[in-house]
Amino acid sequence: NSLKLWRESRNQSSVDEILSKITTACADDTNLFPLVISALKDKCTLGEIMNAMKIEFGTWMAPSGF
């Protein structure tokens, strides 16, 4: 499984740290772009980055109109 190998090849403590920083930054006016770039460089997946943001922002659902 390539995702498993991807996760095994990264520094998990760095991943945990940057994802925590993203969650914290979502609570104020901090620019998220540099943190997301750092997360990608630390081999975070898009899903992990989005989940870190969802902790603060939640999930938005478009109104159905019906």
N, C-alpha and C positions, 0 to 999 in steps of 0.2 A: 504494500500500500504506500503510495508516494506521499500522502499526507502524513502518515505515521513517520516516515523517514524524515520529512521536512521538520516535524516537531521535535524529533530526536536530535536533529543537527543544530538546534538553537540553544541559546542560554536562557533557560526558563525563568531565572530570577530577573533578568533584564526585561523579558516579556511581561512578567507580572508587574514590574515597576512602571513600565511605560503605559500599560493598560490602566493602572491605578491613577496615573497622572492624567490620562484622558478623561476618566470618570470625574475626577476632581475639577478639571478645567471646564467641564460641561456645566458646572454649577455657577460659574462666574463669566466674566467677559474675556477670558483668555482665548487667544487665537489658537484654534485646534489644528490648523494646517501643519505647523512645524512638528507637533506631537504625533500626528498621523504619519508624517514622513519618517520620523524616528521609529515609530512602531513597525512600519514596513521594512525599514533597514534592519530591525531586530527580528525579522521573520514572523511577525504577527500575521494572522490570516485576516481577511476582510471581515469574516464573521466575528472574530474575536474583537476587532476594533468596533464594529457595530454594536455588539453586546455591551461593551464598555460604555458606549454612548447611551444605550437604551436604559441603563441603570438610572441615569438622571433625566433623560428626555422622555422615556416611555416609547410606545409605538403609536404612530399616527395612522388612523384609518380614514380613507376618503369617504365622505358621505355618499350613501348609495342613491339618494334622490327619490327613493320610493317610500 
